[in-house]
């Protein structure tokens, strides 16, 4: 028995099974309500704790920047 036809058939079936049956992203976005879209868009990952830490650090940095600007303003007023 010749293995070439079986090999070709196997490769074709593997490629066909990898084909996406999912609908295009634009089609699902229109068919679902906004709450369901957000649930689909945001999935939890292993990086979420680090992302949360980065977000908290950015919040702290903005607080420090605001306090520094306020301190500079007070110093400017005091020197006038």
C-alpha distances in whole Angstrom, upper triangle without the diagonal:
4,6,9,9,9,12,14,14,15,18,19,20,21,24,25,26,28,30,33,34,38,41,42,45,48,47,47,50,52,51,52,56,57,57,53,53,54,53,49,50,52,50,51,49,50,52,55,57,57,58,60,62,62,63,66,67,67,70,72,72,73,76,77,77,79,81,82,82,85,87,87,88,91,92,92,95,97,97,99
4,6,7,8,9,11,12,14,15,17,18,20,21,23,24,26,28,31,33,36,39,40,43,46,45,45,48,50,49,51,54,55,56,52,51,53,51,48,49,50,48,49,48,48,50,53,55,55,56,59,60,60,61,64,65,65,68,70,70,71,74,75,75,77,79,79,80,83,84,84,86,89,89,90,92,94,94,96
4,6,5,6,9,10,10,12,14,15,16,18,20,21,23,25,28,30,33,36,37,40,43,42,42,46,47,47,48,51,52,52,49,48,49,48,44,45,47,44,46,44,44,47,49,52,52,52,55,56,56,58,61,61,61,64,66,66,67,70,71,71,73,75,76,76,79,81,81,82,85,86,86,89,90,91,92
4,5,5,6,9,10,11,12,14,15,17,18,20,21,23,27,29,32,34,35,38,41,40,41,44,46,45,46,50,51,51,48,46,48,47,43,44,46,44,45,43,44,46,48,51,51,51,54,56,55,57,60,60,60,63,65,65,66,69,70,69,72,74,74,75,78,79,79,81,84,84,84,87,89,89,91
4,5,5,6,8,10,10,12,14,15,16,18,20,21,25,26,30,32,34,37,39,38,39,42,44,43,44,48,49,50,46,45,47,46,42,43,45,43,44,43,44,46,48,51,51,51,54,56,55,57,60,60,60,63,65,65,66,69,70,70,72,74,75,75,78,79,79,81,84,84,85,87,89,90,91
4,5,5,6,9,10,10,12,14,15,16,18,20,24,25,28,31,33,36,38,37,38,41,43,42,43,47,48,48,44,43,45,44,40,41,43,41,42,41,42,44,46,49,49,49,52,54,53,55,58,58,59,61,63,63,64,67,68,68,70,73,73,74,76,78,78,80,82,83,83,86,88,88,90
4,5,5,6,9,10,11,12,14,15,17,19,22,24,27,30,31,34,37,36,37,40,42,41,42,45,46,47,43,42,44,42,39,39,41,39,40,38,39,41,44,46,46,46,49,51,51,52,55,56,56,58,60,60,61,64,65,65,67,70,70,71,73,75,75,77,79,80,81,83,85,85,87
4,5,5,6,9,10,11,12,14,16,17,21,23,26,28,29,32,35,34,35,38,40,39,40,44,45,45,42,40,42,41,38,38,40,38,40,39,40,41,44,47,47,46,49,51,51,52,55,56,55,58,60,60,61,64,65,65,67,69,70,70,73,74,74,76,79,79,80,82,84,85,86
4,6,5,6,9,10,10,12,14,16,19,21,24,26,28,31,33,33,33,36,38,37,38,42,43,44,40,39,41,40,36,37,39,37,39,38,39,41,43,46,46,46,49,51,51,52,55,56,55,58,60,60,61,64,65,65,67,69,70,70,73,75,75,76,79,80,80,82,85,85,86
4,5,5,6,9,10,11,12,15,18,20,23,26,27,30,33,32,32,35,37,36,37,41,42,42,38,37,39,38,34,35,37,35,36,35,36,38,40,43,43,43,46,48,48,49,52,53,53,55,57,57,58,61,62,62,64,67,67,68,71,72,72,74,77,77,78,80,82,83,84
4,5,5,6,9,10,11,13,16,19,22,24,25,28,31,30,31,34,36,35,36,40,40,41,37,36,38,36,33,33,35,33,35,33,34,36,39,42,42,41,44,46,46,47,50,51,50,53,55,55,56,59,60,60,62,65,65,65,68,70,70,71,74,75,75,78,80,80,81
4,5,5,6,9,10,11,15,16,20,22,23,26,29,28,29,32,33,33,34,38,39,40,36,35,37,35,32,33,35,33,35,34,35,37,39,42,43,42,45,47,46,47,50,51,51,53,56,56,56,59,61,60,62,65,65,66,68,70,70,72,74,75,75,78,80,80,82
4,5,5,6,9,10,13,15,18,21,22,25,28,27,27,31,32,31,33,36,37,38,34,33,35,34,30,31,33,31,33,32,34,36,38,41,41,41,44,46,45,46,49,50,50,52,55,55,56,58,60,60,62,64,65,65,68,70,70,71,74,75,75,77,80,80,81
4,5,5,6,9,12,14,17,20,22,24,27,26,26,29,32,31,32,35,36,36,33,31,33,32,28,29,31,29,30,29,31,33,35,38,38,38,40,43,42,43,46,47,47,49,52,52,53,55,57,57,59,61,62,62,65,66,67,68,71,72,72,74,76,77,78
4,5,5,7,10,13,16,18,19,22,24,24,25,27,29,29,30,34,34,35,32,30,32,31,27,28,30,28,30,29,31,32,34,37,38,37,40,42,41,42,45,46,46,48,51,50,51,54,56,55,57,60,60,61,63,65,65,66,69,70,70,73,75,75,77
4,5,5,9,10,14,16,18,21,23,22,23,26,28,27,28,32,33,34,30,29,31,30,26,27,29,28,30,30,32,33,35,38,39,38,41,43,42,43,46,47,47,49,52,52,52,55,57,56,58,61,61,62,64,66,66,67,70,71,71,74,76,77,78
4,5,8,9,12,15,17,20,23,22,22,25,27,26,27,30,31,32,28,27,29,28,24,25,27,26,28,27,29,31,33,36,36,36,38,41,40,41,44,45,45,47,50,50,50,53,55,55,56,59,60,60,62,64,65,66,69,70,70,72,74,75,76
4,6,9,11,14,15,18,21,20,20,23,25,25,26,29,30,30,27,25,27,26,22,23,25,23,25,24,26,28,30,33,33,33,35,38,37,38,41,42,42,44,46,47,47,50,52,51,53,56,56,57,59,61,61,63,65,66,67,69,71,72,73
4,6,9,11,13,15,18,18,18,21,23,22,24,27,28,29,25,24,26,25,21,22,24,23,26,26,28,29,31,34,35,33,36,39,38,38,41,43,42,44,47,47,47,50,52,51,53,56,56,57,59,61,61,62,65,66,66,68,71,72,73
4,5,8,9,12,15,14,14,17,19,19,20,23,24,25,22,20,22,21,18,19,21,20,23,23,26,27,28,32,32,31,33,36,36,36,39,40,40,41,44,44,45,47,49,49,50,53,54,54,56,58,59,60,62,64,64,66,68,69,70
4,6,9,12,14,13,13,16,18,17,18,22,23,24,20,19,22,21,17,19,22,21,24,25,27,29,30,33,34,32,35,38,37,37,40,42,41,42,46,46,46,48,51,50,51,54,55,55,57,60,60,61,64,65,65,67,69,71,71
4,7,9,11,10,9,13,15,14,15,18,19,20,17,15,18,17,14,15,18,18,21,22,25,26,27,30,31,29,31,35,34,34,37,39,38,39,42,43,42,45,47,47,48,51,52,52,54,56,57,57,60,62,62,64,66,67,68
4,6,8,6,7,10,12,11,13,16,18,19,16,14,17,17,14,15,18,19,22,24,27,28,28,32,32,30,32,35,35,34,37,39,38,39,42,42,42,45,47,46,47,50,51,51,53,56,56,57,59,61,61,62,65,66,67
4,6,6,7,9,11,11,13,16,17,19,16,14,17,17,14,14,18,19,22,23,27,27,27,31,31,29,31,34,33,32,36,37,36,37,40,40,40,43,45,44,45,48,49,49,51,53,54,54,57,58,58,60,63,64,64
4,6,6,6,9,10,11,14,14,16,14,11,13,14,11,11,14,16,19,21,24,24,24,28,28,26,28,31,30,29,32,34,32,33,37,37,36,39,41,40,41,44,45,45,47,50,50,50,53,55,55,56,59,60,60
4,6,5,7,9,11,13,13,16,14,11,14,16,13,13,17,19,22,24,27,27,27,30,31,28,30,33,31,30,33,35,33,34,38,38,37,40,42,41,41,45,46,45,47,50,50,50,53,55,55,56,59,60,60
4,6,6,7,9,12,14,16,14,12,15,16,14,14,18,20,23,25,29,29,28,32,33,30,32,35,34,33,36,38,36,37,40,41,40,42,45,44,44,48,49,48,50,53,53,53,56,58,58,59,62,63,63
4,5,5,6,10,11,13,10,8,12,13,10,11,15,16,20,22,26,26,26,29,30,28,29,32,32,30,33,36,34,35,38,39,38,40,43,42,43,46,47,47,48,51,52,52,54,57,56,58,60,62,62
4,6,6,8,8,11,9,7,10,12,10,10,14,16,20,22,26,26,24,28,29,26,27,31,30,28,31,33,31,32,36,36,35,37,40,39,39,43,44,43,45,48,48,48,51,53,53,54,57,58,59
4,6,8,9,12,11,9,13,14,13,14,17,20,23,26,29,29,28,32,32,29,30,34,33,31,34,36,34,35,38,39,37,40,43,42,42,45,46,46,47,50,51,50,53,55,55,56,59,60,60
4,7,10,12,10,9,13,14,13,14,18,20,23,26,29,30,29,32,33,31,31,35,34,32,35,38,36,36,40,41,39,42,45,44,44,47,49,48,49,52,53,53,55,58,57,58,61,63,63
4,7,8,6,6,10,11,10,12,15,17,20,23,27,27,26,29,31,28,28,32,32,30,32,35,33,33,37,38,37,39,42,41,41,44,46,46,47,50,51,50,53,55,55,56,59,60,61
4,6,5,6,9,10,11,12,15,17,20,23,27,27,25,28,30,27,27,31,31,28,31,33,32,32,35,36,35,36,40,39,39,42,44,43,44,47,48,48,50,53,53,53,56,58,58
4,5,5,6,9,10,10,12,15,18,22,25,25,23,26,27,24,24,28,27,25,27,30,28,28,32,33,31,33,36,36,35,38,40,40,41,44,45,44,46,49,49,50,52,54,55
4,5,5,6,9,10,11,14,16,20,23,23,21,23,25,22,22,26,26,23,26,29,27,27,30,32,30,32,35,35,35,37,40,39,40,43,44,44,46,49,49,50,52,54,55
4,5,5,6,9,10,12,15,18,22,23,20,24,26,23,23,27,27,25,27,30,29,29,32,34,32,34,37,37,37,40,42,42,43,46,47,47,49,51,52,53,55,57,57
4,5,5,6,9,11,15,17,21,21,20,23,24,21,22,26,25,23,26,29,27,27,31,32,31,33,36,36,36,39,40,40,41,44,45,45,48,50,50,51,54,55,56
4,5,5,6,9,12,15,19,19,16,20,21,18,18,22,22,20,22,25,24,24,27,28,27,29,32,32,32,35,37,37,38,41,42,42,44,46,47,48,50,52,53
4,6,6,7,10,14,17,18,15,19,21,18,18,22,22,20,23,26,25,25,28,30,29,31,34,34,34,37,39,39,40,43,44,44,46,48,49,50,52,54,55
4,6,7,10,13,17,18,16,20,21,19,20,23,23,22,25,27,26,27,30,31,31,33,35,36,36,39,40,41,42,45,46,46,48,50,51,52,54,56,57
4,6,10,12,16,16,14,18,19,16,18,21,21,19,22,24,23,24,28,28,28,30,33,32,33,36,37,37,39,42,42,43,45,47,48,49,51,53,54
4,7,9,13,13,11,14,16,13,14,18,18,16,19,21,21,21,25,26,25,28,30,30,31,34,35,35,37,39,40,41,43,45,46,47,49,51,52
4,6,10,11,10,13,15,13,14,17,18,17,20,22,22,23,26,27,27,29,31,32,33,35,37,37,39,41,42,43,45,47,48,49,51,53,54
4,7,8,7,10,12,11,12,15,16,16,18,20,21,21,24,25,26,28,30,31,32,34,35,36,38,40,41,42,44,46,47,49,50,52,53
4,5,6,9,10,10,12,14,15,15,18,19,20,22,24,25,26,28,30,31,32,34,35,36,38,40,41,42,44,46,47,49,50,52,53
4,6,7,9,10,11,13,14,16,17,19,20,22,23,24,26,28,29,30,32,34,35,36,38,39,41,43,44,45,47,49,50,51,53
4,6,5,6,9,10,11,12,14,15,17,18,20,21,23,25,26,27,29,30,31,33,35,36,37,39,41,42,43,45,47,48,50
4,5,5,6,9,10,10,12,14,15,16,18,20,21,23,24,25,27,29,30,31,33,35,36,37,39,40,42,44,45,46,48
4,5,5,6,9,10,11,12,14,15,17,18,20,21,23,24,26,27,29,30,32,33,35,36,38,39,41,42,43,45,47
4,5,5,6,9,10,10,12,14,15,16,18,20,21,22,24,26,27,28,30,31,33,34,36,37,39,41,42,43,45
4,5,5,6,9,10,11,12,14,15,17,19,20,21,23,24,26,27,29,30,31,33,35,36,37,39,41,42,44
4,5,5,6,9,10,11,12,14,15,17,18,20,21,23,24,26,27,29,30,32,33,35,36,38,39,41,43
4,5,5,6,9,10,11,12,14,15,16,18,20,21,22,24,26,27,28,30,32,33,34,36,37,39,41
4,5,5,6,9,10,10,12,14,15,16,18,20,21,22,24,25,27,28,30,31,33,35,36,37,39
4,5,5,6,9,10,11,13,14,15,17,19,20,21,23,24,26,27,29,30,32,33,35,36,38
4,5,5,6,9,10,11,12,14,15,17,18,20,21,23,24,26,27,29,30,32,33,35,37
4,5,5,6,9,10,10,12,14,15,16,18,20,21,22,24,26,27,28,30,31,33,35
4,5,5,6,9,10,10,12,14,15,16,18,20,21,22,24,26,27,29,30,31,33
4,5,5,6,9,10,11,12,14,15,17,18,20,21,23,24,26,27,29,30,32
4,5,5,6,9,10,11,12,14,15,16,18,20,21,22,24,26,27,29,31
4,5,5,6,9,10,10,12,14,15,16,18,20,21,22,24,26,27,29
4,5,5,6,9,10,10,12,14,15,16,18,20,21,23,24,26,27
4,5,5,6,9,10,11,12,14,15,17,18,20,21,23,24,26
4,5,5,6,9,10,10,12,14,15,16,18,20,21,22,25
4,5,5,6,9,10,10,12,14,15,16,18,20,21,23
4,5,5,6,9,10,11,12,14,15,17,18,20,22
4,5,5,6,9,10,11,12,14,15,16,18,20
4,5,5,6,9,10,10,12,14,15,16,19
4,5,5,6,9,10,10,12,14,15,17
4,5,5,6,9,10,11,12,14,16
4,5,5,6,9,10,11,12,15
4,5,5,6,9,10,11,13
4,5,5,6,9,10,11
4,5,5,6,9,10
4,5,5,6,9
4,5,5,7
4,6,5
4,6
4
